[in-house]
Amino acid sequence: MSAGVPPDALGRRLLCGTEYATVRYVGSVPPTAGIWLGVEWDDPQRGKHDGTYDGTQYFKCRHPRGGSFIRPNKANFGVDFLTAVKDRYGLNDKQDVQHGTENTLVFGKKTVEFVGMDSIAEQQRQVQLNQLVDISVRECAVSHAGQKEEISRTCANIRHINLSKNLISSWETVTAIASQVQNLETLNISENKMKFPSTSASVSSVFSKLRILALNQTEITWAEVLLCAPGWPALEELYLTSNNITVLERPDNVLQTLKLLDLSDNQLLDGNQLHLIAQLPRLEQLILRNTGISSIHFPDAGFGCKTKMFPSLKRLAINDNKISQWSSINELDKLPSLRSLQCHNNPFMDTEKNPETLRQLIIAKISQLEVLNKSEVHDISTNCTKLDYRKIFGNDWLAAGGHWNPEKNKPSEEFLAAHPRYTALCLKYGAPEEGELKGRQPLTLKNQLLTLTIKCPEKPERKPVEKKLPESMTIQRVKGLLYRLLKIPGSELKLSYESSKLEGKEVELDNDLKPLQFYSIENGDCVLVRW
């Protein structure tokens, strides 16, 4: 092998300038002399061909122009872990050489040298390295572990390591580094294109205390995750974004401690892939942003029942997907522990143009929701939303066979499939009254007028006033109107309202930017003004 080319160069990661690549060929390229490295660039725009030169194919590339030949002296094969740590934290030998004159002191014309200063500096370095708990060597060209036991001897207290975007070529290298860190809890090795085991290996205690592992953009497959997983007995958070994972498999007897799983930016084959990971007993958070799923279904549970899948799931993110039917949102009500949902940028949201109405519909469909799209769902506001939901679809309920008389109330299967929680809402809050449904206008109608009573409960001398206000009017504009109407001095107004449907409940109008309809205020409700 040529000087400067490691004996295991084939398959290794390297840097050429600032560009990352993988070695696919080592050898001669006639008619030129000397050794060449055939590389496949991470950025195919950097390349020139597919590994074929002058009619001979020396290696293969995934991209037709993703390859090049470079001379070995252009390749940076990286450094060992400890060298990178010392460089990053300013604890390397070079700096002591640069500051070598600091070991002498001049008295008049006489120079006095302090003997033993080098050994003292080395001791100080050792102390400083041993104090490091959280280490980041991101983009430091780390490619190998270095001398055996050197890390454990030098950095005994490490618990958290960021090794992202380096030159690590294989899982064996990761294991070699981690085996020297006794109490490793967090490991980020994202953005390292590496080889993972293709067969199950004997379980070791290297990762016995690892709780958080990030493997984003490492080209790992789900099958490879399961092969490595027996070595992660205490893992709680696993990040696997952007790995081209398309199919999942059941994690039998592994990942049983997992609380968070992030599969974002992997184009899953379909929503049924989720069934294969649905029995993870402790999974509380599942992140599925931009995974290509178009539907969600839990076939083991009927309308109004809870699924046995994802028993502990509290937080679900399905942003940026292809979910087009409200039936998938209905299905989420089957999850027994769901409290938080993120669902922005899905086609089903385009069916309702008014964002506040859209929010109301989702809240009404998922019974235990506490946070929707990172915004807290308030209890009293939720009750109002559910009352509105009954009225929005009240006429559809009647047309489908619904009735105020329980004995005659037999809505069709089609209606119940579209609104599985409607019957439960009617049982809890009562069926919508006939007068509420007659001539009911859709909530999306702009400037629908509400007849409201304005009261000042702390100023009994002021008589109640009745006003008609558009339901799209913001709380800020309502306050401006009340300043003028009630001739109130420049004090800070506090608004709330009482609903005729929720006796004894007072709802605070606490967001100046929200319209009246956000709080589900209706005709006949009373707005309370305090200052």
N, C-alpha and C positions, 0 to 999 in steps of 0.2 A: 504494500500500500504506500502511496506517495506520502512524503513528509507533509504534515499538517492535516492529513485526512485520518480521522479516527478509524480503527479497525472495524467498528460497528456502524460506520457512516450510513449504510443503506437503511432507509426508513427513518433516519434521524431528522429532527427539526433544526433549522438554521436561520440565521439572519444574514441578509445581504444588504448592507446599508440599513434602511428602516423597514425593508420588506421581509415578510415571513415566508418560508418555503419548506417543503419536505423533500429529502433526497430520494430519488427514484432510480438513479443509475450512478455507478462509479466506474470509470475506465477510460479507455482511449476512444477517440472519435476521428478515424481516418478522414482525410489525409493529414490532419493536424497532429502535432507531436504532443506528448505529455498526457497527464490525467485531467479528465473533466468530471464535473458533477452535473448530472442531469437532474434538474429540480422542477417540482410542480409548485407554482406560486399560489399562495392563499388568494391573492388578487390576480385573477386570470388576465387582467389588462396589462400586467407586467410581463406576460409571456410572449413567445413568438411562434410556437408550434405545439404539436401534440406529443412530442417525444420522438418524432421522425425527422431525420436529417439526411439529406442527399439520398433519399430512397430507402434508408435503413431505419427501422423502428427500434430505438434503444430503450424506451420506456413508454408507459401509457399515462394519459391525463384525462381527468373527467371533462375538462373544457378543451375544445379543439385548438385553442391558442394559449393554454395555461402553462406551457413548459418552456424551459430554456436550458442552455448549458452555461455553466460558470466555472471559472478556475478556482481551485481550493483556497487560494490566498484571498479570495473575495468573501469566503464563507466564515461566519462567526458561529461556532458550535456551542457557545455558551460557557458558563462557569458553574462551579458547584454551589450548593445552597449557602454554606457558611461564608464563602467569599462575597456572595451577593448581599448577605446580611451585614457584613462588615462595611462594604461599600455604601450601602443605603444609610446606615446609621453612623457613618463617619468613624468607624473603629478599626480601620485597616492599618497595616504596617507602613504603607506608602506615606500616610500623613505624618507618621513619626519621623520618617526619613526627611520629609520636607521641612519639618520643624526641629531638625537635629541640633541646630545651634542653640536651642533653648536649654541644652544640657550643660552649657558653659556660662561662666560669669567673669567679667573683666574688672580687676582692681588695679587702677592706674595702667601700667603697661603689662601687667601680669594676668594671664588667662588661667582661671581655675576650672577644672573639669569635675563635675559631680559624678563620681563612680557609682554604677548601679542604677542610673536613671532609666536605662532601657528596660531592665527587669521590672522596675516599678511601673513603667508605662504599660507593660504587658499585663501585670497584675490588675491594673486599673481597667484595662480592656476586658479582662476575664470577668471582673466584678460587674461591669456595665452590661456585658452580654448575658450574664446570668440573671440580671434584673429584668430582661425583656420578657413580657408576657404575651403581648399582641404584636405580631410581626407582619409587615407587608413588604414583599419584594416583587410587587407587580411590575411587569416589563423590565426585569433586571437580567434577562437572558439566562435564567437558571435552567440547566439541562441535566444535572445529575446530583446525587447525594453527597459525593465527596468521600473522604476517608472514613472508614467504619468507626462508629462510636464518637466521632469528632463533634457531632451536633449535640449529643446527649451530654458530653463532657463540658461543652462550652455554653450551651443555652438550656440549662436544666429546667427552667420555669415556663417555657413556652406553652400556651394554651390555645392560641388563635393564630392561624397562618393564612395569609393571602398570597397564593402562588399564581394568580391569574395572569394570562398573556405572557407566558415564558416559552421555553424551548423543550418542555417535557414531552418525550416521545412515547412513553408507555406507563401503564399503571404500576409496573414493577418499580419504576423510579419514585413514584409517589409513595409506595409502600416502604421503600428504602429510607426515605426521609422521615416518614411518620413513625417508623419503628424505633427511631431515636428520640421521640417526643412522648414521654410517658403519659402525660395528662392532656393530650390533644382533644379539644372540644369542638373547635370550628376550623373548617378547611375549605378554602375556595381555590379550585384549580380550573376555573372557567377559562375559555379561550386558549386551551392547549389541545391541539389536534393530536390525539394519542391512541395507541392500541390498548384494548382491554382484553382480559382473559376470554378465551373462547370455550374453555371447559371449566368445570367447577374445581376449585382448588381447596386444599385443606384449610380449615378455619383457624386463623391465628388471633392473637389478642391485640394486634397492632392498633386497631380502631375501636377498642373496647369501650372507650369513654367519649367517642365522637358523637356529638349531638346535631351539628349543622354541617351539611355538605353541599357545596355548589359545583355542579358539573355542566354549567351552561356552555354551549358552543364547543363541545369536546368530541362530537360525532359518536357518542355512545348510543347504543340501541337499548330498548327495554329488556331484551333478552340478556344483554351484558350487565345491565343493572341488577337483574335477579341473580346472576352468577356471582357478582361481587357482594351482594346484600348480606349473605350469612356472616360476613366479617364486620357488619355494622349493627351489632346487637342493641345499641342504645340510641340509634339515630332517631331524631325528632323532626328535622326539617331537611328536605331534599329538593334542590333546585335543578331542573333539567331543561331549561328553555333552549330553543333553537338547535335541536339535535336531529331533526328529520325523523323523529319517532312517529311512526304511522300506526303500528299495532301494539297492543298491550297483551300481557299474559297474567294469569292469577299469581299473586305473590304468596305461594304456599309456604307457611312457616318462616317467612322473612318479612321485614318492614312492619312488623306487628307493633312497634313502638312509635311509628310515624304519626306526627300531628299535622305537618304541613307538606304538601306536594305541589310543586309548580311545574306544569307541563306546557306553559305558554309558548307560542310560536312553533309548535309541532303540528303538522297537518294530519290529525288523526283520521283514520279511515272512515269512521262514523261515530255517532253518539253512543252506539251499543258497546264501544270499546270501554266505556266507563263502567259497565257492569262487571268487567273483569277485575277492577280494583275496588269494587263497592263493599267488600267485606273487610277492609282494613279497619280494625276495631277502634283505634284511637284517632283516626284522621279527623281533624277539626277544621282544617282550611285547605281548600282545593282551588288552585288558580289555573284557569283554562282559557286565558286570553288568546285570541287569534289561533284557535286550534281547528278551525274549519267545520265545527259541528253545526248541524242544521236542525237537530231535534234532540229532546231529552225525554226519556220514557222509563218508568219503573213498573214493569209488567206484573210484579208480584202483588201489587196493591190496587184495589178498585177506588172509585170515587169516594172521597171523604175518609179514606183509610191511610194509615202510615206504612211506608215501605220498610223492609228490614235492611235495605241497602244503606250504606253510609250512616250507620247508627249514631255516630258522634259528630257529624259534619255541621259546623256552626256558620262557617263563612265560605261563600262560593263566589268566584269571579268568572263570568262568562262573557266579558266585553269582547267586542270586535269579532263576532262570529256570524253565522248565517242563519240564525234562528228566526224563522218567518211566521210561525204560528203561535197564537196565544196558548194553545194546548200545552206547549212545553213549560210555560209559566205556571199553568194549572198543576202540572206534574210536580213542580218544586214544593208545593204545599204538602206533598207526601213525605218529604224529608222530616223526620221527627225532631231534629235539633237545630234546623236552619234558623239563624237569627240575622245574618247579614248577606246582602246580595249586591253584586255589581253586574249590570247588564247593558251598559251603554253600547251604541253602535251595533245593533242587531235589526234586521229588516222588520220584525214585528212592531218595533217602536215607531215605524213610519205610518202605521195604520191610524194613529191618533196624533193630530197636529198640535194639540194643546199640551205642553209639557206637564202642567199641573194635573190635568185630567189623566194623563198617562201614568203619572206617579200614583194617583189615587187608585187606578185600576190594578196596578201591580200590588199595592199594599192590601187591597181588598181580597186579592186572590191568594195571598200567602199569609196565613193566619198569625204566625208568631214572629213576623219580621220586625226587627228593631232598628236596622240600618239599611237604607236603600241608596245605592250609588254614593256612598260615603256621607250621606246626610241622615241624621237621626230621625227616627219615626216616633213622634210623641203620642202617648196613649190617648189623650182626649181627641187630638186631631185624627187619630186612627179610627176612633169610634164614629166621628163625623163622616170620614171617608167611606166607611162601610155602610152607613145610612144612605149616602149618596149612591153607592153602587147598587143598592136595592132599587132605587128609583130610576137610575139610568137604564137598567135592563128590565124594569117592571113590566112594560108593555110586551116585551118579548116573552117574559114569564107567563103572562096571561094568555098570549097567543099560542104558547106551547102547551097549554093545559093547566097552568097554575091557577090557584083559586084562594080567596081569603078564608073560605071554609076548609079547615084541615081535612075533612072527609072527602072533599071534592078536589083537593090539591094533588094533581097527578101530572106534573110537567113531563115532557117527553124526554127520552134518553138522549136525543140530540142536544136539547137545552142543557141537561145536566152534564153532558160531556163538555160543553162549552163553558159552563158556569158551575163547576162542581161544588163550590162553597155557598151557592145562593140559598139552598134550603137551610143550611146551618145559620146563615146570617138572618134569615127570616125567623127562625126559631129563637134566636137570641134577641133581636131587635124588633120583631114583629113584621108581618108582611106589609109592603107599601100600601098606603091607603088609596082608595079610588080617586079621591080629590087631588092627591099628589101627582097622579099619573096623567090626568086629563090635560091634553094640550101641552104636555111637558116638552120643553125645548131642550135640545142637546146642550150639554155643558160647554161645548166648544163655541157656542154662539157668542160672538163678541158683543160687549156692551148690554148684556141682559140686565135689566133693572131690578134691583132688590129694594123692597120697601122695608126700612129698618127704623126702629125706635132708638133715639139717642137719649141716654140718661146720664146724669151726673150724680152718682149715689152719695157722694160726700158733700154735695151742695143741694140739699132738699128744696131750697128756695127757687132753684131753677127747674122749670117745668119740662117734662119730656117733650122732645121734638121728633116729628116723623119726617124722614127724608127718603127719596128714591136715589139710589146710587148704583152705577154700573158695577157688576161683579168683577170686571177686569181692572177696577180702580185699585192702585197700590195703597198700602197703609200710609205711606208717606204723603200721598195726595189727600187721603181722607183726613189726616191730621191738619194739613193746610186748610182744608175746607172748614174743619171744626174751629180752628183759630178765628176764622172770619165769622162763622155762623154764631158762635157762642161768645164772641168778643173776649176771648181769654188773653190775659197778658202773656208776655214772652216766657212762659214756664214750659218745662218739658212735659208733654202729654204722655199718659200711659193709657193704652186702649186694651179692652178685652170685650168679650161678648158672651151672652147667655143664649143657649139654644133651647127652643121649645121642646125639642126631642130629648134633651139631656138635662132634666130638671136638677137644679142644685149644682151644676157644673159650670164653671167659668173658665173660658179659654182665653189665654193671653195672646194678643195680636202683637207679637214681639219682633217681627221682621219687617222693617219699613219697605223693603224691596218686593215683598210678596203681594199679590192681588188678594182681594176679599175672597175669591173663590178657592184660594189655596186652603183657607180655614173652613171651607164648606158652610159658609154663612148662607142662610136661607131667608125667604120672605117671612116677616113677622119676628125675626130674631131681634135681640136688644143689644146695642153697642153701649158699653159703659166707659165713661170718660173720667179720668182722674188727673189732677195736677197738684 
